[in-house]
Amino acid sequence: MDARATPLTIPKTAELRRIQLRSRRLVTGDLMGQYRSAFRGTGLVFTDIREYQPGDDVKHIHWKATARTGKVFVKSYEEDRQLRVLVAVDMSASMRALNQRSGYMKALEFVATVGALTQRGNDLLGLSLFADKPLTYLNPKSGSKRTQQILASLMNEQGSYHSTDLAAALREISLTLRKPSIVFILSDFLCPTFDAELRTLSTIHDVVLVQIQSPLTEGEALGLVKFTDAETAEQVVVDTSSEMVRQKWNEALEAQRLRLRDTAQSCRADHIVISESVIRPLVRLMRERTRRTAR
């Protein structure tokens, strides 16, 4: 059996509609509440002015109103609850294998779920596609049309990209995305190191590494399988029915997960792994973030 990645067949419109409907059903009131608790607005918006009271910060004094009235007035602010969200998706060959449950399909479902959350919360959603170089970029905007445009961009990107340069993609996002945002990076992270770029991005933005793994990479017992590296074309025959092979394979997968988790922690980012369910890891992350905030 050849497990080589082949060009992806574009999901049919009916399949995309199914994914969107499923994502909308998942966005219940409870999930929306967890989303709002876990991800908060990063700025303040001016609302009004009022008379100065002891304890008010002098930097908020409204000097024009103070000079005009002879009384000291300060500016009032409230938290800007509208979130800016960017989903950055790896479009390299290893993510786009011809498999209904491939990394690409999981990424599409994840983006559709995030799109349903942002749409219901009237938040802004943007997109960055990357592979061996930055590809498509769409600034965060609100509305259902933006979500549709993002999903269409994911479906229509059909270039043949054999490798992943995540460091270059993160540099591009840092230069382009100026306002503090939530950035979900979806990839299998089979790429050179990117620690410095991730650390820079995380100083301004709230970053979540979404590590995607296809069931094909979970060591299924399929007998003798010829694997072709989707990004280097190197081939190797593996006996997946061997218990030792499956054990070593899973140990290697776990080691990669731990390395990426450590990288995320050292760069002040979050990390989740999507292997089967798209929603459960996201829910766990939101609950964990809510507990952290409550401490």
Secondary structure, 3 states (H helix, E strand, C coil): CECCCCCCCCCCHHHHHHHHHHHHHHCCHHHHHHHHHHCCCCEEEEEEEEECCCCCCHHHECHHHHHHHCCCEEEEEEEECCCEEEEEEECCHHHCCCCCCCHHHHHHHHHHHHHHHHHHCCCEEEEEEECCCEEEEEEEECCHHHHHHHHHHHHHCCCCCCCCCHHHHHHHHHHHCCCCCEEEEEECCCCCCCHHHHHHHHCCCEEEEEEECCHHHHCCCCCEEEEECCCCCCEEEEECCCHHHHHHHHHHHHHHHHHHHHHHHHCCCEEEEECCCCHHHHHHHHHHHHHHHHC
